[in-house]
Each structure stands twice: as C-alpha cells, then as structure tokens.
C-alpha cells in the first residue's frame, strides 16, 4: 500500500466534490440530504479524511447530477 498515493487520491476526490458542490450552490447538508448520506461523512470526504465507498461515490454523483468519473478525475 502506498499511503502517499492513497492520500492524494482521497484528497483530490474531496476537492473535486467540494468544487462541484459549491458550483451547484449546494451546502454540505443539502447535498447530504439529497444523496441520503450522513452530513458528517460528506464533510469528512471533502476534507480528505474519509475514503468513500463505491456506493457513496455513485450516490453523490447522482445527487450532483454528474458522471462519477468527474469526481475521480485528477487535477
């Protein structure tokens, strides 16, 4: 396991999520409600403190009405 690589991927995902959420003018709470994901989980994902499951990635992308690949893209 490469911890630096993993941390970068998790961080990039969180940054992508936050950028897209803000562009769509959604609060963390509103996104969490739409996606039916716990508010604190979305907050931890955006901060790069939590590695989301595939299911969570899919429901967040659906709630944002985007392709999940956008959340996984590198910056």
PAKOL-392636 format. One record per residue: residue in three letters; x, y, z of N, C-alpha, C, O, CB in turn; chain. Coordinates in Angstrom, 1 decimal, always signed. Glycine has a CB too. Layout:
BEGIN
+------+--------+--------+--------+--------+--------+--------+--------+--------+--------+--------+--------+--------+--------+--------+--------+-------+
! rest !     nx !     ny !     nz !    cax !    cay !    caz !     cx !     cy !     cz !     ox !     oy !     oz !    cbx !    cby !    cbz ! kette !
+------+--------+--------+--------+--------+--------+--------+--------+--------+--------+--------+--------+--------+--------+--------+--------+-------+
!  ALA !      X !      Y !      Z !      X !      Y !      Z !      X !      Y !      Z !      X !      Y !      Z !      X !      Y !      Z !     A !
...
+------+--------+--------+--------+--------+--------+--------+--------+--------+--------+--------+--------+--------+--------+--------+--------+-------+
end
This chain:
BEGIN
+------+--------+--------+--------+--------+--------+--------+--------+--------+--------+--------+--------+--------+--------+--------+--------+-------+
! rest !     nx !     ny !     nz !    cax !    cay !    caz !     cx !     cy !     cz !     ox !     oy !     oz !    cbx !    cby !    cbz ! kette !
+------+--------+--------+--------+--------+--------+--------+--------+--------+--------+--------+--------+--------+--------+--------+--------+-------+
!  UNK !   +0.8 !   -1.2 !   +0.0 !   +0.0 !   +0.0 !   +0.0 !   +0.9 !   +1.2 !   +0.0 !   +1.9 !   +1.3 !   +0.8 !   -1.0 !   +0.0 !   +1.2 !     A !
!  UNK !   +0.6 !   +2.2 !   -0.9 !   +1.3 !   +3.4 !   -1.0 !   +0.5 !   +4.5 !   -0.3 !   -0.5 !   +5.1 !   -0.9 !   +1.7 !   +3.8 !   -2.4 !     A !
!  UNK !   +0.8 !   +4.9 !   +0.9 !   +0.0 !   +5.8 !   +1.7 !   -0.1 !   +7.2 !   +1.1 !   -1.1 !   +7.9 !   +1.1 !   +0.5 !   +5.9 !   +3.1 !     A !
!  UNK !   +1.0 !   +7.7 !   +0.5 !   +1.1 !   +9.0 !   -0.1 !   +0.2 !   +9.0 !   -1.3 !   -0.6 !  +10.0 !   -1.5 !   +2.5 !   +9.4 !   -0.5 !     A !
!  UNK !   +0.2 !   +8.0 !   -2.1 !   -0.6 !   +7.9 !   -3.3 !   -2.1 !   +7.9 !   -2.9 !   -2.9 !   +8.6 !   -3.5 !   -0.3 !   +6.7 !   -4.2 !     A !
!  UNK !   -2.4 !   +7.0 !   -1.9 !   -3.8 !   +6.9 !   -1.5 !   -4.3 !   +8.2 !   -0.9 !   -5.4 !   +8.6 !   -1.2 !   -3.9 !   +5.8 !   -0.4 !     A !
!  UNK !   -3.5 !   +8.9 !   -0.1 !   -3.9 !  +10.2 !   +0.5 !   -4.2 !  +11.2 !   -0.6 !   -5.1 !  +12.0 !   -0.5 !   -2.8 !  +10.7 !   +1.5 !     A !
!  UNK !   -3.3 !  +11.2 !   -1.6 !   -3.5 !  +12.2 !   -2.7 !   -4.9 !  +11.9 !   -3.5 !   -5.6 !  +12.8 !   -3.8 !   -2.4 !  +12.1 !   -3.7 !     A !
!  UNK !   -5.1 !  +10.6 !   -3.7 !   -6.4 !  +10.3 !   -4.4 !   -7.6 !  +10.7 !   -3.6 !   -8.5 !  +11.3 !   -4.1 !   -6.4 !   +8.8 !   -4.7 !     A !
!  UNK !   -7.6 !  +10.4 !   -2.3 !   -8.7 !  +10.7 !   -1.4 !   -8.8 !  +12.2 !   -1.3 !   -9.9 !  +12.7 !   -1.3 !   -8.4 !  +10.1 !   +0.0 !     A !
!  UNK !   -7.7 !  +12.9 !   -1.2 !   -7.7 !  +14.4 !   -1.2 !   -8.3 !  +15.0 !   -2.4 !   -9.2 !  +15.9 !   -2.4 !   -6.3 !  +15.0 !   -0.9 !     A !
!  UNK !   -7.8 !  +14.5 !   -3.6 !   -8.3 !  +15.0 !   -4.9 !   -9.8 !  +14.8 !   -5.0 !  -10.5 !  +15.7 !   -5.5 !   -7.5 !  +14.4 !   -6.0 !     A !
!  UNK !  -10.3 !  +13.6 !   -4.6 !  -11.7 !  +13.4 !   -4.7 !  -12.5 !  +14.4 !   -3.8 !  -13.5 !  +14.9 !   -4.3 !  -12.0 !  +11.9 !   -4.2 !     A !
!  UNK !  -12.0 !  +14.6 !   -2.6 !  -12.7 !  +15.5 !   -1.7 !  -12.7 !  +16.9 !   -2.3 !  -13.7 !  +17.6 !   -2.2 !  -12.0 !  +15.6 !   -0.4 !     A !
!  UNK !  -11.6 !  +17.4 !   -2.9 !  -11.6 !  +18.7 !   -3.5 !  -12.5 !  +18.8 !   -4.7 !  -13.2 !  +19.8 !   -4.9 !  -10.1 !  +19.0 !   -4.0 !     A !
!  UNK !  -12.6 !  +17.7 !   -5.5 !  -13.5 !  +17.7 !   -6.7 !  -14.9 !  +17.8 !   -6.2 !  -15.7 !  +18.6 !   -6.7 !  -13.3 !  +16.4 !   -7.5 !     A !
!  UNK !  -15.3 !  +17.0 !   -5.1 !  -16.6 !  +17.0 !   -4.6 !  -17.0 !  +18.4 !   -4.1 !  -18.1 !  +18.9 !   -4.4 !  -16.7 !  +16.0 !   -3.4 !     A !
!  UNK !  -16.1 !  +19.1 !   -3.4 !  -16.4 !  +20.4 !   -2.8 !  -16.5 !  +21.4 !   -3.9 !  -17.4 !  +22.2 !   -3.9 !  -15.2 !  +20.8 !   -1.8 !     A !
!  UNK !  -15.7 !  +21.4 !   -4.9 !  -15.7 !  +22.3 !   -6.0 !  -17.0 !  +22.2 !   -6.8 !  -17.7 !  +23.2 !   -7.1 !  -14.5 !  +22.1 !   -7.0 !     A !
!  UNK !  -17.4 !  +21.0 !   -7.1 !  -18.7 !  +20.8 !   -7.8 !  -19.9 !  +21.1 !   -7.0 !  -20.8 !  +21.8 !   -7.4 !  -18.8 !  +19.3 !   -8.3 !     A !
!  UNK !  -19.9 !  +20.8 !   -5.7 !  -21.0 !  +21.1 !   -4.8 !  -21.2 !  +22.6 !   -4.7 !  -22.3 !  +23.1 !   -4.8 !  -20.7 !  +20.5 !   -3.4 !     A !
!  UNK !  -20.1 !  +23.3 !   -4.6 !  -20.2 !  +24.8 !   -4.5 !  -20.6 !  +25.4 !   -5.8 !  -21.4 !  +26.4 !   -5.8 !  -18.8 !  +25.4 !   -4.1 !     A !
!  UNK !  -20.2 !  +24.9 !   -6.9 !  -20.6 !  +25.4 !   -8.2 !  -22.1 !  +25.2 !   -8.4 !  -22.7 !  +26.0 !   -9.1 !  -19.8 !  +24.6 !   -9.3 !     A !
!  UNK !  -22.6 !  +24.2 !   -7.8 !  -24.1 !  +23.9 !   -7.9 !  -24.8 !  +24.6 !   -6.8 !  -26.0 !  +24.4 !   -6.6 !  -24.3 !  +22.4 !   -7.9 !     A !
!  UNK !  -24.1 !  +25.4 !   -6.0 !  -24.7 !  +26.2 !   -4.9 !  -25.5 !  +25.4 !   -3.9 !  -26.6 !  +25.7 !   -3.5 !  -25.6 !  +27.3 !   -5.5 !     A !
!  UNK !  -24.8 !  +24.3 !   -3.5 !  -25.4 !  +23.4 !   -2.5 !  -24.6 !  +23.4 !   -1.2 !  -23.3 !  +23.5 !   -1.3 !  -25.5 !  +21.9 !   -3.0 !     A !
!  UNK !  -25.2 !  +23.4 !   -0.1 !  -24.5 !  +23.3 !   +1.2 !  -24.1 !  +21.8 !   +1.3 !  -24.7 !  +20.9 !   +0.7 !  -25.3 !  +23.8 !   +2.4 !     A !
!  UNK !  -23.2 !  +21.5 !   +2.3 !  -22.9 !  +20.1 !   +2.6 !  -24.2 !  +19.4 !   +3.0 !  -24.5 !  +18.3 !   +2.6 !  -21.8 !  +20.1 !   +3.6 !     A !
!  UNK !  -24.9 !  +20.1 !   +3.9 !  -26.2 !  +19.5 !   +4.4 !  -27.2 !  +19.2 !   +3.3 !  -27.8 !  +18.1 !   +3.4 !  -26.8 !  +20.4 !   +5.5 !     A !
!  UNK !  -27.3 !  +20.1 !   +2.4 !  -28.3 !  +19.9 !   +1.3 !  -27.8 !  +18.7 !   +0.4 !  -28.7 !  +17.8 !   +0.1 !  -28.4 !  +21.1 !   +0.4 !     A !
!  UNK !  -26.5 !  +18.6 !   +0.1 !  -26.0 !  +17.5 !   -0.7 !  -26.2 !  +16.2 !   +0.1 !  -26.7 !  +15.2 !   -0.5 !  -24.5 !  +17.7 !   -1.0 !     A !
!  UNK !  -25.9 !  +16.2 !   +1.3 !  -26.1 !  +15.0 !   +2.2 !  -27.5 !  +14.6 !   +2.2 !  -27.8 !  +13.4 !   +2.1 !  -25.6 !  +15.3 !   +3.6 !     A !
!  UNK !  -28.5 !  +15.5 !   +2.3 !  -29.9 !  +15.2 !   +2.3 !  -30.3 !  +14.6 !   +0.9 !  -31.0 !  +13.5 !   +0.9 !  -30.7 !  +16.4 !   +2.6 !     A !
!  UNK !  -29.9 !  +15.2 !   -0.2 !  -30.3 !  +14.7 !   -1.5 !  -29.7 !  +13.3 !   -1.7 !  -30.4 !  +12.4 !   -2.2 !  -29.7 !  +15.7 !   -2.6 !     A !
!  UNK !  -28.4 !  +13.1 !   -1.3 !  -27.8 !  +11.8 !   -1.5 !  -28.1 !  +10.8 !   -0.5 !  -27.8 !   +9.6 !   -0.7 !  -26.3 !  +12.0 !   -1.6 !     A !
!  UNK !  -28.8 !  +11.2 !   +0.6 !  -29.1 !  +10.3 !   +1.7 !  -27.8 !   +9.7 !   +2.3 !  -27.7 !   +8.5 !   +2.5 !  -30.1 !   +9.2 !   +1.3 !     A !
!  UNK !  -26.9 !  +10.6 !   +2.5 !  -25.6 !  +10.3 !   +3.1 !  -25.5 !  +11.2 !   +4.4 !  -25.9 !  +12.3 !   +4.4 !  -24.4 !  +10.5 !   +2.1 !     A !
!  UNK !  -24.9 !  +10.7 !   +5.4 !  -24.7 !  +11.4 !   +6.6 !  -23.9 !  +12.7 !   +6.4 !  -22.9 !  +12.7 !   +5.7 !  -24.1 !  +10.6 !   +7.7 !     A !
!  UNK !  -24.4 !  +13.8 !   +6.9 !  -23.7 !  +15.1 !   +6.8 !  -22.2 !  +15.0 !   +7.2 !  -21.3 !  +15.5 !   +6.4 !  -24.4 !  +16.2 !   +7.7 !     A !
!  UNK !  -21.9 !  +14.4 !   +8.3 !  -20.5 !  +14.3 !   +8.8 !  -19.7 !  +13.5 !   +7.8 !  -18.5 !  +13.8 !   +7.7 !  -20.5 !  +13.7 !  +10.2 !     A !
!  UNK !  -20.3 !  +12.5 !   +7.2 !  -19.5 !  +11.7 !   +6.2 !  -19.1 !  +12.6 !   +5.0 !  -18.0 !  +12.5 !   +4.5 !  -20.3 !  +10.5 !   +5.7 !     A !
!  UNK !  -20.1 !  +13.4 !   +4.5 !  -19.7 !  +14.2 !   +3.3 !  -18.7 !  +15.2 !   +3.7 !  -17.7 !  +15.5 !   +3.0 !  -21.0 !  +15.0 !   +2.8 !     A !
!  UNK !  -18.8 !  +15.8 !   +4.9 !  -17.8 !  +16.7 !   +5.4 !  -16.4 !  +16.1 !   +5.5 !  -15.4 !  +16.7 !   +5.1 !  -18.2 !  +17.3 !   +6.8 !     A !
!  UNK !  -16.3 !  +14.9 !   +6.0 !  -15.0 !  +14.2 !   +6.1 !  -14.5 !  +13.9 !   +4.8 !  -13.2 !  +13.9 !   +4.6 !  -15.2 !  +12.9 !   +7.0 !     A !
!  UNK !  -15.3 !  +13.5 !   +3.8 !  -14.9 !  +13.2 !   +2.5 !  -14.3 !  +14.4 !   +1.8 !  -13.2 !  +14.4 !   +1.2 !  -16.0 !  +12.6 !   +1.6 !     A !
!  UNK !  -15.0 !  +15.6 !   +2.0 !  -14.5 !  +16.8 !   +1.4 !  -13.1 !  +17.2 !   +2.0 !  -12.3 !  +17.8 !   +1.3 !  -15.5 !  +17.9 !   +1.5 !     A !
!  UNK !  -12.9 !  +16.9 !   +3.2 !  -11.7 !  +17.3 !   +3.9 !  -10.5 !  +16.3 !   +3.6 !   -9.4 !  +16.5 !   +4.1 !  -11.9 !  +17.4 !   +5.4 !     A !
!  UNK !  -10.9 !  +15.2 !   +2.9 !   -9.9 !  +14.2 !   +2.6 !   -9.6 !  +13.3 !   +3.8 !   -8.6 !  +12.6 !   +3.9 !   -8.6 !  +14.8 !   +2.2 !     A !
!  UNK !  -10.5 !  +13.2 !   +4.8 !  -10.4 !  +12.4 !   +6.0 !  -11.1 !  +11.1 !   +5.9 !  -11.0 !  +10.2 !   +6.8 !  -10.9 !  +13.2 !   +7.2 !     A !
!  UNK !  -11.8 !  +10.8 !   +4.8 !  -12.6 !   +9.6 !   +4.7 !  -12.5 !   +9.1 !   +3.2 !  -12.6 !   +9.9 !   +2.3 !  -14.1 !   +9.8 !   +5.1 !     A !
!  UNK !  -12.3 !   +7.8 !   +3.1 !  -12.2 !   +7.2 !   +1.8 !  -13.6 !   +6.6 !   +1.5 !  -14.0 !   +5.6 !   +2.0 !  -11.2 !   +6.0 !   +1.8 !     A !
!  UNK !  -14.4 !   +7.3 !   +0.5 !  -15.7 !   +6.9 !   +0.3 !  -15.8 !   +5.5 !   -0.4 !  -14.9 !   +5.2 !   -1.2 !  -16.5 !   +7.9 !   -0.6 !     A !
!  UNK !  -16.9 !   +4.8 !   -0.2 !  -17.1 !   +3.5 !   -0.9 !  -17.6 !   +3.8 !   -2.3 !  -18.0 !   +5.0 !   -2.6 !  -18.1 !   +2.7 !   -0.1 !     A !
!  UNK !  -17.6 !   +2.8 !   -3.1 !  -18.1 !   +3.0 !   -4.5 !  -19.6 !   +3.4 !   -4.4 !  -20.0 !   +4.2 !   -5.2 !  -17.9 !   +1.6 !   -5.2 !     A !
!  UNK !  -20.3 !   +2.8 !   -3.5 !  -21.7 !   +3.2 !   -3.4 !  -21.9 !   +4.7 !   -3.1 !  -22.7 !   +5.4 !   -3.7 !  -22.4 !   +2.3 !   -2.3 !     A !
!  UNK !  -21.1 !   +5.2 !   -2.1 !  -21.1 !   +6.6 !   -1.8 !  -20.7 !   +7.5 !   -2.9 !  -21.4 !   +8.5 !   -3.2 !  -20.2 !   +6.9 !   -0.6 !     A !
!  UNK !  -19.7 !   +7.1 !   -3.7 !  -19.3 !   +7.8 !   -4.9 !  -20.5 !   +7.9 !   -5.8 !  -20.8 !   +9.0 !   -6.4 !  -18.1 !   +7.2 !   -5.5 !     A !
!  UNK !  -21.2 !   +6.8 !   -6.1 !  -22.3 !   +6.8 !   -7.0 !  -23.4 !   +7.6 !   -6.6 !  -24.0 !   +8.4 !   -7.4 !  -22.7 !   +5.4 !   -7.2 !     A !
!  UNK !  -23.8 !   +7.6 !   -5.3 !  -25.0 !   +8.4 !   -4.8 !  -24.6 !   +9.8 !   -4.8 !  -25.5 !  +10.7 !   -5.0 !  -25.4 !   +7.9 !   -3.5 !     A !
!  UNK !  -23.4 !  +10.2 !   -4.5 !  -23.0 !  +11.6 !   -4.5 !  -23.1 !  +12.2 !   -5.9 !  -23.6 !  +13.2 !   -6.2 !  -21.6 !  +11.8 !   -3.9 !     A !
!  UNK !  -22.5 !  +11.4 !   -6.9 !  -22.5 !  +11.8 !   -8.3 !  -24.0 !  +11.9 !   -8.8 !  -24.3 !  +12.9 !   -9.5 !  -21.8 !  +10.8 !   -9.2 !     A !
!  UNK !  -24.8 !  +11.0 !   -8.4 !  -26.2 !  +11.1 !   -8.8 !  -26.9 !  +12.3 !   -8.2 !  -27.6 !  +13.0 !   -8.9 !  -27.0 !   +9.8 !   -8.4 !     A !
!  UNK !  -26.6 !  +12.6 !   -7.0 !  -27.2 !  +13.8 !   -6.3 !  -26.7 !  +15.1 !   -7.0 !  -27.5 !  +16.0 !   -7.0 !  -26.8 !  +13.8 !   -4.8 !     A !
!  UNK !  -25.5 !  +15.1 !   -7.5 !  -24.9 !  +16.2 !   -8.1 !  -25.3 !  +16.3 !   -9.6 !  -25.0 !  +17.2 !  -10.3 !  -23.4 !  +16.3 !   -8.0 !     A !
!  UNK !  -25.9 !  +15.2 !  -10.1 !  -26.3 !  +15.0 !  -11.5 !  -25.1 !  +15.2 !  -12.4 !  -25.1 !  +15.9 !  -13.4 !  -27.4 !  +16.1 !  -11.9 !     A !
!  UNK !  -24.1 !  +14.4 !  -12.1 !  -22.8 !  +14.3 !  -12.9 !  -22.4 !  +12.9 !  -13.0 !  -22.9 !  +12.0 !  -12.3 !  -21.7 !  +15.2 !  -12.2 !     A !
!  UNK !  -21.5 !  +12.7 !  -14.0 !  -20.9 !  +11.4 !  -14.2 !  -19.9 !  +11.2 !  -13.0 !  -19.1 !  +12.1 !  -12.7 !  -20.2 !  +11.3 !  -15.6 !     A !
!  UNK !  -19.9 !  +10.0 !  -12.4 !  -18.9 !   +9.8 !  -11.3 !  -17.5 !  +10.0 !  -11.7 !  -16.6 !  +10.3 !  -10.8 !  -19.2 !   +8.4 !  -10.7 !     A !
!  UNK !  -17.2 !   +9.8 !  -12.9 !  -15.8 !  +10.0 !  -13.4 !  -15.3 !  +11.4 !  -13.1 !  -14.1 !  +11.6 !  -12.9 !  -15.7 !   +9.7 !  -14.9 !     A !
!  UNK !  -16.2 !  +12.3 !  -13.1 !  -15.8 !  +13.7 !  -12.9 !  -15.2 !  +13.9 !  -11.4 !  -14.3 !  +14.6 !  -11.2 !  -16.9 !  +14.7 !  -13.1 !     A !
!  UNK !  -15.8 !  +13.2 !  -10.5 !  -15.3 !  +13.2 !   -9.1 !  -14.0 !  +12.5 !   -9.0 !  -13.2 !  +12.8 !   -8.1 !  -16.4 !  +12.5 !   -8.2 !     A !
!  UNK !  -13.7 !  +11.6 !   -9.8 !  -12.5 !  +10.8 !   -9.8 !  -11.3 !  +11.4 !  -10.6 !  -10.2 !  +10.8 !  -10.6 !  -12.7 !   +9.4 !  -10.2 !     A !
!  UNK !  -11.6 !  +12.4 !  -11.3 !  -10.6 !  +13.0 !  -12.2 !   -9.4 !  +13.6 !  -11.4 !   -9.6 !  +14.1 !  -10.3 !  -11.2 !  +14.0 !  -13.2 !     A !
!  UNK !   -8.3 !  +13.5 !  -12.1 !   -7.1 !  +14.1 !  -11.5 !   -7.0 !  +15.6 !  -11.8 !   -7.5 !  +16.0 !  -12.8 !   -5.8 !  +13.4 !  -11.9 !     A !
!  UNK !   -6.4 !  +16.4 !  -10.9 !   -6.3 !  +17.8 !  -11.2 !   -4.9 !  +18.1 !  -11.7 !   -4.5 !  +19.2 !  -11.9 !   -6.5 !  +18.6 !   -9.9 !     A !
+------+--------+--------+--------+--------+--------+--------+--------+--------+--------+--------+--------+--------+--------+--------+--------+-------+
end
